[in-house]
Amino acid sequence: MKHKTSEILTMLRQEHIAAHMKKLPEAQQLSMVKQIEDLDFSVLSADETNEERGSFEPLFAKTLSEIQSDSDRYTEIGIKAIKEGKVGAVLLAGGQGSRLGFDHPKGMFNIGVERELYIFECLINNLLDVTRMAGAYIPLFIMTSAENNKETREFFEKHNYFGYSSENVWFFIQEQLPTVDTNGKLMLADNGKILTAPNGNGGWYASMAKTGMLKAVQDAKIEWLNVFAVDNVLQRIADPCFIGAVIDSGKVSGAKVVAKAAPEEKVGVLCLEDGKPSIVEYYEMTDEMLNSREADGTLSYNYGVILNYLFRVDRLNKTLSVKLPLHRAFKKIKYMDESGRMVVPEEPNAYKFETLVLDMVKLQDDCLAYEVDRSREFAPVKNKSGVDSVDTARELLRLNGVEL
């Protein structure tokens, strides 16, 4: 078995890993063989995705005023779906808080000032609002990473799930992909361990399938999954009005969007590409697209996504047979060098391979763009200071009556 693994590594031009294995004790060699057997090495031949983009058109949103005029009806539809157990929620919580100077899962970050208030706690509080309204718990699936799974689970247990029902929470680990250096060589995380990283936010559904979570979805007869990111502390989860609007529209997916603050704002914009829902990144937009306006003066490409999507489960199942594009991200990644020394780089040094949830949107037949008020639902915590930072999120939490 080890001989075969060595041959595979040589074939992949990763002889340095085979040489490292030979120096290890028997138990560590066996452990490394198992890791190698479980990893997807097709990424080693993957180039950066430079797909030809199609023909773009604006996708207009159901606006705040339109939603407001029908909000009672939408909310009633959404509440009914929740009470009937048709709605589940998926929290993408695999990230670390390293950009915040916090060496733990990002959701564990304390955003409080005078009191403790964790990012996870903010999100659970928002979910509890819906639970109280509907009189029913929403099944919550929390995607962690191999790196932060244990710490995340222990944190939820220690804090008694912040008042949520532990029987309605499932944790699952996101699939990992190998990282490579600038020469395409595999790297070591430690003795006998190849360096890997989570496979991006687009890997959530495939990871649910791989870990058996889809059986829980199937057993519970869940028809809709609301997927959302950990770093938006004002994120409204399983929002009955949003769910009701998507169901009422007859569409198979929905995306919460915010009106852009300015034409050049660095957000991905929901649009149509060759007639199908898609997302165009800010750096892909031409000047004409950036500045094009409708007759009423609003930007044609006006609605930025905030990573809060609603997908129909039967349509998601069809995406499992599709290999999502891999995107390479150049990052600063700690590794072990050949002498056994841990190296913490000051500059980006390695490539992570990621799938993106926006590529899942492109696999849907249609998508309802649902506008939300950014001051009430969009407070991302991405940086320690400045734009989309701890400070700006605190300011928005206070604006929404949250005591810090």
Buried (B, 14 or more C-beta within 10 A) or exposed (E): EBEEBBEBBEEBEBEBBBEBBEEBEEEBBBBBBEBBEEBBBEBBEBEEEEEEEEEBBBBBBBBBEEBEEBBEEBBEBBBBBBEEBBBBBBBBBBBBBEBBEBEBBBBBBEBBEEEEBBBBBBBBBBBBBBBEBBEBBBBBBBBBBBBBBEBBBEBBEEBEBBEBEEEBBBBBBBBBBBBBBEEEBBBBBEEBEBBBBBBBBBBBBBBBBBBEBBEBBEEEEBBBBBBBBBBBBBBBBBBBBBBBBBBBBEBBBBBBBBBBEEBEBEBBBBBBBEEBBBBBEBEEBEEEBBEBEEEEEBBBBBBBBBBBBBBBBEBBBEBEEEEBBBBBBEBEBBBBEEEEEEEEEEEEBBBBBBBBBBBBBBBBEBBBBBBBEBEEBBBBBBBEEEEBBBBBBBEBBEEEEBEE
